[in-house]
Amino acid sequence: MSSIAMTVFLDSSPGELVDLPHAGSGLEHPLVFDSAAREIRQLAADGRVEVVEQRVKTVGNDTLIEELRFRRLS
């Protein structure tokens, strides 16, 4: 079974700018969104995407990713 982050990645085209979705998706909950955003960041570490923009928020001792835009490279 594919994760939401992988589905968003696979649905994009190389070179396309993509905002990881929030409202009306399975990523509406902040912790779920953060997890998916971290998956996309791992794809960036693997050279498959470029993270163009991200916004983070500190909650207690944790840092949550609130927004993420990426460009698919491959």
FINU-370575 format. One line per 4 residues: their letters; for each residue z, x, y of C-alpha. Coordinates in steps of 0.2 Angstrom, whole numbers, plus 5000, padded with zeros to 4 digits. Each point is the difference from the previous one (the first is absolute). Layout:
REM residues N
a> Z X Y  ... .
This chain:
REM residues 74
mssi> 5000 5000 5000  4995 5006 5017  5012 5001 5015  4997 4992 5016 .
amtv> 4998 5016 5009  4987 5006 4987  4991 4983 5001  4999 5002 5019 .
flds> 4993 5018 4998  4987 4994 4987  4995 4986 5011  4996 5011 5014 .
spge> 4984 5011 5003  4999 5018 5003  5002 5003 5019  5007 4983 5003 .
lvdl> 5016 4998 5011  5013 4989 4991  5016 4993 5005  5012 4997 4986 .
phag> 5003 4981 5001  5016 4991 5004  5001 4981 5003  4993 4989 4986 .
sgle> 5000 5014 4987  5011 5007 4987  5005 5013 5013  5009 4988 5011 .
hplv> 5018 5007 4996  5004 5016 5009  5005 5009 4984  4985 4995 4991 .
fdsa> 4989 5006 5014  5009 5016 5001  4997 5003 4982  4981 4997 5001 .
arei> 4999 5010 5016  5008 5015 4990  4987 4997 4986  4986 5002 5013 .
rqla> 5008 5016 5007  5000 5007 4983  4981 4996 4999  4999 5010 5016 .
adgr> 5010 5015 4992  4987 4999 4986  4985 5001 5013  4994 4982 4997 .
vevv> 5005 4992 5017  5004 5006 5017  5015 4992 5008  4994 4996 5018 .
eqrv> 5015 4991 5007  5018 4995 4994  5015 4993 5008  5017 5003 4992 .
ktvg> 5017 4992 5003  5017 5006 4996  5012 4988 4991  5017 5008 4997 .
ndtl> 4996 5016 4991  4983 4995 4994  4983 5001 5009  4988 4986 4996 .
ieel> 4982 5000 5004  4995 4985 5010  4982 5002 5004  4987 5011 4991 .
rfrr> 4981 5002 5004  4990 5011 4989  4982 5006 4997  4993 5001 4983 .
ls> 4992 5017 4996  4994 4998 4982 .
